[in-house]
Amino acid sequence: MIFESYSDVETMDFAGRMAGRALPGWIIGFTGELGCGKTVFAKGFAKGLGIDERVNSPTFTILHSYESGRMPFHHFDVYRIEEPEEMEEIGYEDCFFSDGVTLVEWAELIKDIMPEETIWIKVTKNPEKGYDYRLFEISGYEE
C-alpha cells in the first residue's frame, strides 16, 4: 500500500485512521531517514488510539509506553541500539507479544528480532514534491 502526505496533518490523520483499525498484537516497524515523519506518525497513531498523553520520540529512553487509550501503545526508538541483544535488557518481548500495539522507529536496526508478521512502513522524502511531502510504503497492511 502507498500513502502520500503533503503535511503533518495529513500524516497524523492517516495514522489515526490506521490506529482505528489496530488490533492487539500489531507490531509496526518504521524505516526512514532522520526527520522523515516517523514520530509525527506515532503521534497521530496514539491519538487514534485515544491516548491523551503527550507523545514524544523515546530517543534517549528507547521506550515509552502509554496505557490511556483503548489498548496499550508501546513506542520504541532504537536509533541508539548497537546490538539487537540490547533489546532483551529493555524487555522488548513484553511489548511485542502483548495485548497492545508496538511501533518501532529505526526497526531495520533490529530486523533480526522483528516478528514475521510485522507491518513495515518505509518513509521517504521527495523535495521536488514539496518540503513536507512524505511517501509511506506500507507492507503487511491494507486500508
Buried (B, 14 or more C-beta within 10 A) or exposed (E): EEBEBEBBEBBBBBBBBBBEEBEEBBBBBBBBEEEBBBBBBBBBBBBBBBBEEEBEBBEEEBBBBBEEBBBBBBBBBBBEBEEBEBBEEBEBEEBBEBEBBBBBBBBBBBEEBBEEEBBBBBBBBEEEEEEBBBBBBBEBBEE
